[in-house]
Amino acid sequence: MEKTRVKPEALVGCEGFGVYGPTARIGSVEEVRTDSRNGRPRFLLVRAGLLGSWLVHVPVDQIDAVDVAARRLELRPGGLLAGPRA
């Protein structure tokens, strides 16, 4: 997969893209939420879980790479998937 660093503008229109962590698919992008002041993507709503029963808010700074041709987003290592912080 050819990776490019993600700019928030690159996430416009990525509804339906698969979202992947370091080892597995997390879910798919249901909606891109934008900042009301500047219109730039702020976070993604990701449908996750075995039956797609969870709706997870993923800040755009957690996206490490996007592959438009494959309709795939990769989350950065650590961060969101690292678990709760003490």
N, C-alpha and C positions, 0 to 999 in steps of 0.2 A: 504494500500500500504506500502510495506517495503521500507524505504528510506535509502540511503547511501549517505554520503558526496561525492560531485563530485570532481574528479581529472580530469584535462583536458584530460588525456589519455582515460578516460572512455567515452568520447564523440566521439571517432573515430568510424565511422560506424553507427552513429545514424540518418542518413538520413531517412526521413519518420516518425520519432518519433513525436508524438503530443507534443506541447508546451503549458503549462498551467500556468495561473496567479493564484492569490489567489481565484478568483471567477469563472473563465471561461477559456475555451480553447482560445488560442491566434492564433494558426496556426500550421504549421508543418515544420520540418527541411527540407530545400531543399538541403543545402550543408554545409559541415564543412570546414572552411578555416583555414589553418595552418600557423604557423610562418615559414618563409623561412629559418631562421637560425637554428632552432632546430627541426622543424617538428611537434611541439606540437600544438594542436588545439588552435586557438586564438579567433575566434568568429564563430557564426553560422549564416547562412542566413536562415531566417524564412519567409515562405510564410504566410501572414496574411491578415485579412480583410474579409468582408462578402463573397466576390467572389474570395478571394485569390489574390487580385490585388496589394497588398503591399508586398514589399520585405524588411524585417527589419534585420539590423545587430545586433545581440545579443552577447555581449562579454561573454566569458566563465565564468567570475566571477559573472555573473548575474544568473547562474544556481544553484539552491539550492539543487535539488535532481534529481536522475535518477532512473527509474524503467525499467530495460531492458526487463523483462518478459512482461510488459504491453506496452512497446515501448512508454514511457511517460517521459517528462522532466518537472520539475516545476521551475518557476522563483522565485527568492528570493523576499520576501515582500519588498515594497519600491523600491528603485533603479530604474530600467528601467521603471516600470509602475507608478512611483510616479508623473510623469509629469515634465514639465520644471522647472528648478531651477532659482530662482531670482538672 
